[in-house]
Amino acid sequence: METTGDPRYAAALTVPEGFLDALAVRGIGEGVQAPSVRHTFSMPMIGTMEVSIHATIIGTSFALKPENEGRLHATITALGDIEWHDQTDEEGAISDTEEPIRVVGEVLVRPTGVHGPGRSFTAGLDVDGAELLSLRIEDTSRDQIDEDVARAHAQMNEMVLATMGEDLFELLKAKMDDVSVTVEGPVAEVLGELGIDEGHADIEVCDGYLLVCLTTTDDIGGGAMAVPAAGTSVGVGIATAGLAGLVSRLGEQAIGDVPLPFDLDLDFDHERIAGRVRNARLFSDRVPDLRSGLRYTVRPSLVNGHLEMRLEEAWLDLPAAFPQGLNRLNRRIGALVGRFPLTFRLPTSATVPVRPDSEDTMTLTLRELRLSETSVGAVVDTDL
């Protein structure tokens, strides 16, 4: 997968494993109850037994390595109670753990992302295709008077995990709900305005981070550039081809979803943004374009916690039917604006929900801004 200015992509996200770990901590909180599992099996010299496992997930961490072939290496820690039943005791347990045991499972699971119809975006994990690598009891020590009983319990539990771990994992997967988050509404509408096509995202598991690339529609075009990020920050790259449409759409929403009476063009380089505003075209493309427009150039920069947009020049752009010397003169006059610069300041921080259905929030702060002809990139810090 290309990572710089790829024409296939309208957006590229760099998601470090530190961000995933911190997000998991906030999402799990004090614990998430996993579905209970009850299973029948046979043991040598004991016969047919039933075991029930009730677990609460208390921690998840991720390791991202290319050798895992597009899958996350997740380490899941849970506190579990194991209950033993025999065939004559259908209603109750004949033995259970005195205290919850600490179970650690390691799995490989594939991340997924889909830009669906109706301008929704769903990110999640392919639980059905997850592979169990190991399942173990991390700490079998007990504060009990009878150490022999504690040792027997520990040995029995270890035997269950060793002989039935794969079966229990498959039962647990079958009972689990879909592990995903769906973004809809205004946030998802932005994806459509940026020219992101419907379908699956291209996700690459790299050394320490995920690279999530969203394909573009043919009518807008791509060029998004991946932005490196680390820790709990996220790198965002957006193709400049879709930004004019997004700005126009935001303007329409600001005035009550009324179509704007003008067209907006944007051009980018490594330091500046150049734009042109013209009244909406009234005639067919077959008619020569004789519209005048207002051209301008702004220089964006991050200053003291604000995004400053400094107007460097503004001039009247006459159509091609006029002598081009007039446009050159207009631009020289427009450059005088730079001697008395007009600066707009925008905040660089915003508070958003950790999940769409959650009251828990996190703060996003724009720390770094990168411009190129095909992509606008940013490093966004979080307070996870």
N, C-alpha and C positions, 0 to 999 in steps of 0.2 A: 504493500500500500504506500502510495506517495504521501509525503507529509508536508510538502511545501508547494503552495499555489496550485493544487491539483484541480484541473478544470471540471472534474466530476463532482466536486463537493461544494455545497453551499455553506456548510458549517463544519468545524472540526473542534472537538472538545478533548482536552488533556486532563484525565482524572487520576491523580496519584493515589497509591494505596493508602497513604496517610489520611486522605480525605474520606475514603471508603471506611477505614477503621473508625474514624471520629464520627462519621454519620451512623455507623452501626451502634456505637455506644449511646448516642442520643436516641436512636430508634428503639433499642432494647430497654433502656432505662433500668428499672429495678428487676426486670425479667419479663420474658414472654413465655406463656404457657404453650407447650407443644402438645399435639394430640396424643392422648393415651393409646398405648398399644398392648393388645393381649394376644398371646401366641401359644400354640400347643406344639410340643416336641417331645422326643424320646431321649432319655439319658441312660447310659450303661449302668446296670445294677440298681437302677431306681425306677425305670419304667416311664410311662407317659406322664408328663407334667404340663402344667400351664403356668405361664409367667406373664405378669402385667408390669409395664413400665410407665411411670408418670414422670415427666421431665419438664423442667423450666429452663429455658435458654437464658444464660446470664452473660454471655460474651461471644463475640465473633470478631475474628481478625482475618486479614487477607494477605496473601503473598502472590505477587504478580510476576510470572516468569514466562518468557517466550516458549520454553520447552514444553509447557503444558498445553500447547496446541489450541490456543484460543479460550482456555478455561481458567477460572480463578481457583487458586488453592486456598480454600477456606478452612479455618480451624474454629470449631464450634465447641464452646464449653457449656455444660448443662449440669444442674443439680437434679438427680433422679431418685425416685423411690422404686425399688423392685419388690414385687409381691409374688409369692409362690402359691400355686393352687394345685390340689390333686383332683382326681376325677370324682371323688366323693364329696368335694367341698366346692360346689359351683358358685356359692354366693359370697364366700369370704376367703381371705388369704390364710394359709396355714403358717406362713412366715413372711416377714417383711423386714426391710432395713430399719435399724434403730434410728438412724439419721440419714438424711439425703446423701447419696454418694456423688462424687464429682466425676463426671464422665466427659472425656474429650474425644471428639470425632474430627477426622480430617477428610475432606471431600474435594473433588474437582467438580466445578459447576460452571456452565457457560453463561456469560452475560448476554442479554438480549435488549434490543431497542427497536421499536416499530413506530413510524409515523403513519397513523391510520387515517381512515376517512373521517370527515368532519373536523379535520385539523386537531386531532388529539395525538399525544405522544406517550407511549408506554415503555418504561424501562423496568427491567426485572432480571430474574435468574431462572434458567431452565431447570427447575427442580426435577422434572420427570427424567431428564437425561443425566442427572448428577451421578457421580461414581464415588463410592465409599473407598477410601484408602486405608483407614485404620480407625479402630474404636477401642478406647482403653479407659481404665479407671485411674485417675491421676493421683488420688490420695485415699488409701484404704484404712488409714489410722482411725481408731475409735477410742473415745474416752469411756471405756466400759470396764466393769469389774472382772468379768470373765474374758480373758484374752483369747482363750480357745474358741469361744463362741464367735468373737469378732473375726478371728482368723478363718473360721469355717464360712462365715457369711461372705467374707472377701473372696475366698476361693470359689465359692458358688457363683458369685456375681461375675468374677473374671471368666469362669467357664461359660456362663451364658453369653457374654460378649464375644468370646472366642468362637463358639460354635454356632451362634445364632445372629451375630452382628449383621451380616448381609441381609438375612431374612427380615430382621427387625427394621433395618434401614429401608427396605422396599415397602414394608407395611406403613412406615412413617411417611414416606413420600406419597403413598396413595391417599393418606388422610389429610395431608397438608393443603392449605389453601394456596392459591396463586400468589407467588412472591413477586409482586410488581407494584409499580406506582404509575398512575395515569394522570397526565397533565392535560387539562382542557381549559376552555374559556379564553380570556385575553392572552395569556401566556402562550398557549398553543397556537393562537391565531398569528402571533409574531412569526412562528416557524413557516407558516404558509406564505406570509408576505415576503419572507426572505428567499422564497423560491425553493424551499425544501420539498422534494418529491415524496409521494406516498411510498411506503415499503420499508424493508428492514435496513437498519443502520449497518454500516461496515464497522465492526469492532475488532480491534487488534490488541492482544495482550502483550505489552512490551515489558521491559525490565523495570519494574517499579511503578508502572502507570498503565492506564487504559487509554487508547486512542479511539475516540468515537467519531466517525465521519458520516455526515448526512448528505445524500446525493441531491443534486439540483435538478430542477425541471429544464427541459430543452429550451424553453422560450426565454429564460433568464440567464442561465449560465453560472459557472462556479468560479473556483480559484481560491477557496479558503485555505489558509495557511495555519498549520498546527503551531501552538505557542507552548513552549516548555513551562512546566509548573512542578512544584514540589510541596511536601508537607500537606497542610489542609487547604492549600490554594488550588484553583482550577484555571487552566488555560483555555481561552475561547478565541477561535478564529472564525470570522464571518466574511464571506465573499462580498466584495463591494458592489457587484452587479445587482444585488437585491436590496441594497440599502435605500436607494431613491424611492422604490415602491413602498418600503416600510415607513420612511419619513412621511410620505404622502398619506399613507393610511392613518398614521398617528394624527396627522393634521386634520383629516376628515373626522376622526373620532372626537377630537377636541372641539369641533364646531357642530357636533350633533349628527355625525354620520352623513354629512352633506358633501357631495363631490366637490373637490377643490376646483376653482375656476382657472387654474394655471398648471403647467407642467414643470416638473423639477428634474434637473440633470445634476449628477455628482461625478466628480473625478478626483482621484486620490494620488498622492505621491508619498514619499517617506516623511514629509514634514507638514504638508498642507492639504487642505480640502478645497477644491475649486467647484463652484456651482453655477448654475444658470436657471433663472426663473423666467418663464414665458407664459403668456396667456394660452389657454387650451386651444388646440387646433380646431378650426371651424370647418375646414374644407378637406376634401379627399387628399391622400398622399400624392395623387397625380398632379395636383395644383402646386406650383412652386411655393416653398415656405417663405413667406415675407414677414414673419413675426419678429419684432424686436424683443430683446430680453435684458434682464439685469444680471450681469455677471459679477461674481464676488470671489474672494479668496480669504479663507480663515486659517489660522494656525492654532491647533489644539495643544494644550499642555496641562500637566498635573501640577498644581501649585497649592501648597498648604491645605490639602484635603479637599480641593475643588478642581473640577475640570473647567479650565478657562478656554474660551473660544474667542480669539483675538481677530477682529476684522482688519485685514491688511490692505485690501483694495476693493473697490466697487465701481462699476462703470456701465454705461448703456451700450449694449451690443446690438449693432444694426445688422439687418439681413444682408445677404450676399449681393443684393441688387445695388447697394450703396458702395461708394469707393471705400476700399479697406483702409485707406489712410485715415478715414474718420474714426474707425474703430481703434487704430493705434493711438490716435490723439486722445480719444475717450479714455483709453486705458492709462495713459500717462497722467491725465487729470485725476482719474480714479485712484492712482497710487498715492495721491496726496492724503488720502484717508489714513495711510500708515503713519503720517506725522502726528495725527490726532486720533490714536487707535481707540476703537470702541470694543470693549471686552464684556463678554457674557460669562457668568459663572454658574456652574451646575454642581449639585452635590455629587459626591463619589460614593456614598454609602446608601444602602437600602436594607430594610428588614423584610424578610420573606419567611413563610412557613417552612419548617424542616421537611414536612410532607404536605401534600395538598389538603389532607383531611386532619391535620394536626394543629393544635394551638401552640405547640412549641415552635419557637422562631430562631432564626440565625441572621446575623448581619453580614452582608456582602459589601466589600470595599474594593473599589478599583485602585490597584496599586501601580500598574504599568500599562502603557498604551503604545501599540505599534501600528504604523501605517505602511502600506505598500500599494502598488497600483491595483492589485487584485484582491487584497485582503485587509481587513481591520482586525487587529489582534489585541488581546487584553489578558492580563493576569489579575484574577479576582481572588482576594483573600476572604476567608470566612473565619468566624469566631467559634467554630465547632470545638 
